[in-house]
Amino acid sequence: MSEVVETKAVADAFLKQFGIEPEVTAYSPGRVNLLGEHTDYNGGYVLPMALRDLGVSIALAKGDEPGVIKAYSDTFDEVETRSIEDVRQGRWTDYLLGCLKAVVYEEVEEFGLRVALATTLPMGAGLSSSAALEVVSLKGALELFGRKLNPVDVAILAQSIENNFIGMPCGIMDQFASSVGDPGVAMFLNTRSLDYELVATPEDYAFVIIASGVSHQHTENGYATRVAECLAACEALGVEKISDLGVADLDRVNQIAEPLNRRARHVIMDNQRVVEGVDALRKNDMVRFGQLMHDSHGSQRDDYEITVEKTDAMVEACLSRGALGARQTGGGWGGSVVALVEKSALEAFNKSILGDFDGIEILAVT
């Protein structure tokens, strides 16, 4: 589905729910991460790609009751009513509410707001549905009330909302890819400086995104624990960020206590894999890129311990079915696997991998 189709669909949903046409519609894509997992909150490098056909669309209009937000989601097929003065309540509308509080609190307090949201991003698939929701909420609210922020500032603000209002200590990769990225093009991002470069991927190859059917909930699993472990590793190593270190420091890293040594080693090596992966893309060396993907998955499994049995099995199945590389993508503990496949072998690969596992789904080929 194109952005035009998706915004038309959310406008129709808004009209059905509220009986009026929306004043504004907007769209933000999800992302797949090709290399560099859990490196962003460590000040490192990442290589995400905004997705062409998977994202979140929003329709908005001023409300009929001051301070009241009436929000419809096609995921839950219901309207939730919130006050702009509400605190976080563990509901899906928290993401929307946090964004509205950050940029249009006074306007919503005066006019109220009606919102419809539609998504083609499955929840829990590791493709940044929450970040896309934050970015599109900010974009739509700002446009509705005649205000502007550049895409980088939108990403920074969206990350701040997730950290401080939602309570998820994530890095900036997801929000940056959704707000700044060019769908279908890899983005080499330095998450500390926010310098970035778009890097084309060879036309003869595709990245296949396969949902494992194992849903993750970062705020209910070990994500915050991993963040804390990395901070502890920094203290043990006397650095501000693990990304201050490189491959030459591995001997020293390996001497600190378990599991902090392995956590730091993963970050250092995945940073290096991103740099080498960008070089491989520029040289059209997709065999090398695929090997880096596989190495990254092994590091996620053994050093960072964020994979699950099913995604481990899916990665090995992808390789046995002809993929050049495969890895779990996203924050971990389930979600999706991304596989690198020659386009000439794509049809046979897709058919074969779908027959290997129950409950898996090919979400996108990009």
C-alpha positions in Angstrom: 0.0 0.0 0.0 1.3 3.5 -0.8 1.3 6.4 1.5 -1.6 8.0 -0.5 -3.7 4.8 -0.1 -3.0 4.5 3.6 -3.9 8.2 4.4 -7.1 7.8 2.3 -7.9 4.7 4.4 -7.3 6.5 7.7 -9.4 9.5 6.5 -12.3 7.1 5.7 -11.9 5.6 9.2 -12.0 9.0 10.8 -15.2 10.0 8.9 -16.8 6.7 9.9 -16.0 7.1 13.6 -16.6 10.9 14.0 -19.0 11.8 11.2 -16.8 14.6 9.9 -13.9 14.9 7.5 -10.4 15.1 9.1 -8.5 18.4 8.9 -5.1 16.8 8.5 -3.7 13.4 7.6 -0.1 12.2 7.9 2.0 9.0 7.5 5.3 7.7 9.0 7.0 4.4 8.1 8.3 1.6 10.2 11.8 0.4 9.9 13.9 -2.8 9.6 17.3 -2.8 11.2 19.9 -4.4 8.9 22.9 -4.2 11.3 23.8 -2.7 14.7 21.5 -3.9 17.5 21.3 -2.2 20.9 24.2 0.1 19.8 22.1 3.2 19.6 21.7 3.9 23.3 25.4 3.1 23.6 26.3 6.0 21.2 27.2 3.7 18.3 26.4 3.1 14.7 23.3 1.6 13.2 22.1 0.7 9.7 18.3 0.8 9.6 16.0 1.1 6.6 12.6 2.8 6.6 10.0 0.6 5.0 8.0 1.4 1.9 4.8 -0.3 2.7 4.6 -0.7 6.4 3.8 2.3 8.6 1.3 4.2 10.7 -1.2 6.8 9.3 -3.1 9.4 11.3 -6.1 11.7 10.7 -6.9 14.6 13.0 -9.4 17.3 13.6 -10.2 19.7 16.5 -12.5 18.2 19.0 -15.9 19.0 20.4 -14.9 19.1 24.1 -12.0 21.2 25.5 -9.1 19.1 26.9 -10.7 15.8 25.7 -9.0 13.5 23.2 -11.1 10.9 21.4 -8.8 8.5 19.6 -9.7 5.6 17.4 -7.3 2.8 16.4 -7.9 0.2 13.8 -5.7 -2.2 15.7 -8.1 -2.3 18.6 -11.2 -1.2 16.7 -12.3 1.1 19.5 -12.3 4.7 20.6 -10.5 5.6 23.8 -11.2 8.9 25.5 -8.3 10.6 27.4 -7.8 14.0 29.0 -4.8 16.1 28.0 -4.0 16.2 31.7 -3.8 12.4 32.1 -0.6 10.7 33.2 0.6 7.4 31.7 -1.8 4.6 32.2 -0.3 1.7 30.3 -2.7 2.1 27.4 -2.0 2.4 23.7 -3.1 6.0 23.8 -0.2 6.8 26.1 2.0 7.2 23.0 -0.4 9.6 21.4 -1.0 11.5 24.7 2.7 12.0 25.3 3.2 13.5 21.9 0.2 15.8 22.3 1.4 17.0 25.7 4.9 17.8 24.2 3.8 20.0 21.3 0.1 21.0 21.5 -0.9 20.9 25.1 -2.5 24.3 25.2 -4.3 23.8 21.9 -5.8 20.5 23.0 -6.7 22.1 26.3 -8.7 24.7 24.4 -10.2 22.8 21.6 -10.0 19.1 22.3 -9.0 16.6 19.6 -10.4 13.8 17.5 -7.9 11.3 16.1 -8.0 8.1 14.0 -4.9 5.9 13.6 -4.4 3.1 11.2 -1.4 0.8 10.9 0.1 -1.8 8.6 2.8 -2.5 11.2 2.1 -5.6 13.3 2.6 -4.9 17.0 5.5 -6.8 18.6 7.1 -7.6 15.2 10.3 -5.5 16.0 9.6 -3.0 13.2 9.2 0.1 15.4 5.4 0.5 15.5 5.7 2.6 18.6 8.3 4.9 17.1 6.2 5.3 13.9 3.2 6.1 16.1 5.1 8.8 17.9 6.5 10.4 14.8 3.2 10.4 13.0 1.4 11.8 16.0 3.9 14.7 16.3 3.8 15.4 12.6 0.0 15.4 12.5 -0.5 17.5 15.6 2.0 20.1 14.5 0.4 20.4 11.1 -3.1 20.7 12.5 -2.1 23.6 14.7 0.2 25.3 12.2 3.5 24.6 13.8 6.7 23.1 12.3 9.7 21.1 13.4 12.3 19.7 11.1 12.5 15.8 10.8 15.6 15.5 13.0 14.0 17.5 15.8 10.8 15.4 15.5 13.0 12.3 16.0 14.8 13.7 19.0 11.5 14.7 20.6 9.8 11.4 19.9 12.7 9.6 21.6 12.4 11.9 24.6 8.7 11.1 24.9 9.4 7.3 24.8 12.1 7.7 27.4 10.5 10.1 29.7 6.7 9.6 29.3 6.4 6.0 28.2 9.4 4.9 30.4 11.2 2.9 27.7 15.0 3.7 27.8 15.5 3.2 24.0 18.0 4.9 21.7 17.1 7.1 18.8 17.4 4.7 15.9 13.8 3.9 15.5 12.4 7.4 15.7 15.2 8.7 13.4 14.6 6.1 10.7 10.9 6.8 10.8 11.2 10.6 10.7 14.3 11.1 8.5 14.7 7.9 6.5 14.0 7.4 2.9 11.9 4.3 2.5 13.7 1.4 0.8 17.2 3.0 1.4 19.6 2.0 4.1 20.7 4.7 6.6 24.1 4.8 8.1 23.6 6.7 11.3 26.0 7.8 14.0 23.6 7.9 17.0 25.8 10.1 19.1 26.4 12.9 16.5 23.2 12.2 14.5 25.3 12.5 11.3 23.8 10.1 8.7 24.3 9.0 5.2 21.8 7.2 2.9 23.4 4.1 1.3 21.8 2.3 -1.6 21.5 -1.5 -1.6 22.2 -3.5 -4.8 19.1 -3.9 -7.1 19.7 -7.7 -7.5 19.2 -8.4 -3.8 16.3 -8.1 -1.4 15.8 -8.1 2.3 12.9 -10.3 3.4 11.3 -9.5 6.7 9.7 -12.5 8.3 7.6 -12.2 11.5 8.3 -15.0 13.9 5.0 -14.9 15.6 6.8 -14.4 19.0 5.7 -11.0 20.1 7.9 -8.9 22.3 7.1 -6.3 24.9 10.2 -4.3 25.7 8.9 -2.7 28.9 8.1 -6.2 30.2 11.4 -7.9 29.4 15.1 -7.4 29.7 15.6 -4.3 27.6 16.0 -2.0 30.6 18.2 -4.6 32.2 20.5 -4.5 29.1 20.7 -0.7 29.3 21.6 -0.9 33.0 24.2 -3.6 32.2 25.8 -1.3 29.6 26.0 1.5 32.0 27.6 -0.7 34.5 30.1 -1.9 31.9 30.9 1.8 31.1 31.7 2.4 34.8 33.9 -0.7 35.0 35.8 0.4 31.9 36.0 4.1 32.8 34.2 5.4 29.7 31.1 7.5 29.0 29.8 5.2 26.3 30.7 1.7 25.2 31.1 3.1 21.7 34.1 5.1 23.0 35.9 1.7 22.7 36.9 -0.3 19.7 38.2 -3.7 18.6 41.6 -2.8 20.0 40.1 -2.7 23.5 38.6 -6.2 23.5 41.3 -7.7 25.7 40.5 -5.2 28.4 36.8 -5.6 27.9 37.0 -9.4 28.3 38.5 -8.9 31.7 35.6 -7.3 33.4 32.9 -9.2 35.2 30.3 -11.5 33.5 27.9 -10.7 31.8 29.1 -7.1 31.4 32.1 -8.2 29.3 29.8 -9.9 26.8 27.4 -7.0 26.7 30.2 -4.6 25.9 31.8 -7.0 23.4 28.5 -7.2 21.5 28.2 -3.5 21.2 31.8 -3.0 20.1 31.6 -5.8 17.5 28.2 -4.7 16.2 29.5 -1.2 15.8 32.4 -2.6 13.7 30.0 -4.8 11.7 27.9 -1.7 10.7 31.1 0.1 9.5 32.1 -3.0 7.5 28.6 -3.5 6.3 28.4 -0.1 4.8 31.7 -0.7 3.0 30.4 -4.0 1.7 27.3 -2.3 0.3 29.4 0.3 -1.4 31.5 -2.4 -3.0 28.4 -4.6 -3.9 29.9 -7.4 -1.8 26.7 -8.9 -0.6 28.3 -12.2 0.4 30.3 -10.2 3.0 27.2 -8.3 4.1 25.4 -11.5 4.6 28.2 -12.9 6.7 28.1 -9.8 8.9 24.4 -10.3 9.4 24.9 -13.9 10.5 27.7 -12.8 12.8 25.5 -10.1 14.3 22.8 -12.7 15.0 25.3 -14.9 16.8 26.4 -12.0 18.9 22.8 -11.2 19.8 22.3 -14.8 20.8 25.5 -15.5 22.7 26.8 -12.1 24.0 23.7 -10.0 24.4 21.3 -12.9 24.9 18.2 -11.3 23.3 17.2 -13.9 20.8 14.7 -16.7 21.3 14.7 -20.3 20.2 12.4 -19.7 17.3 14.3 -16.8 15.8 17.6 -18.8 16.2 16.0 -21.6 14.2 14.5 -19.3 11.6 18.0 -17.7 11.0 19.5 -21.1 10.4 16.6 -22.2 8.2 17.0 -19.0 6.1 20.7 -19.8 5.5 19.9 -23.4 4.6 17.3 -22.2 2.1 19.8 -20.0 0.2 19.8 -16.7 2.1 23.2 -15.0 2.1 22.6 -13.8 5.6 19.9 -13.5 8.3 19.5 -12.1 11.7 16.9 -11.2 14.3 16.0 -7.6 13.9 14.6 -5.2 16.5 14.9 -4.9 20.2 14.9 -8.6 20.8 13.1 -11.5 22.5 11.2 -12.3 19.4 9.8 -10.1 16.7 11.1 -10.6 13.2 14.0 -12.0 11.2 15.5 -10.2 8.2 17.1 -12.3 5.5 19.3 -11.2 2.5 18.2 -13.1 -0.6 19.1 -12.8 -4.3 16.0 -11.6 -6.2 16.3 -14.5 -8.7 15.9 -16.9 -5.8 13.2 -15.0 -4.0 10.1 -16.9 -5.0 11.6 -20.3 -4.1 13.0 -18.9 -0.8 9.7 -17.4 0.3 7.8 -20.6 -0.4 10.3 -22.8 1.3 10.7 -20.8 4.5 7.0 -20.5 5.0 6.7 -24.2 5.0 9.3 -24.6 7.7 7.5 -23.0 10.7 4.0 -22.5 12.1 2.8 -19.0 12.7 5.4 -17.1 10.6 4.5 -14.5 8.0 6.5 -12.6 5.4 5.7 -9.0 6.2 7.7 -7.2 3.5 10.3 -7.7 0.8 12.4 -4.6 0.2 
